[in-house]
Amino acid sequence: MRTRHLLLPAAWLLCQATLAAAAASTAPATEAVPAAPAAPPAARQQQLVRMVRQDCGACHGMQLTGGLGPALTPQALADKPLDSMTAVIVHGRPGTPMPPWRGLLTEAEARWIAHTLAQGMPEERTPR
């Protein structure tokens, strides 16, 4: 029985150390907001905005306020890390209707889309 009493404090200390490390790694970052990713050329930006408004809008709503997929408004994305949003765009979400877009986008373009969604996706320009 004596061994059990010695293990409990050790297990408790290990648990406390693990929790402290986890809390430190998940604490909110105090660094500045990440810089905006490099913008694609203007013509490609227009193509990407159209793709988001048309293709993504088919599931996320034409105003990106939600539908089959969640809303993609700045308010809905406020707590989402840019890296996570980029990964979802590039790789999709297995087991859900969200497809991977890596065949149509570079990772840099996906990052630009994620950043632009977080700022507010502009309306699609209609050709005159």
Disulfide bonds with the S-S distance in Angstrom:
none
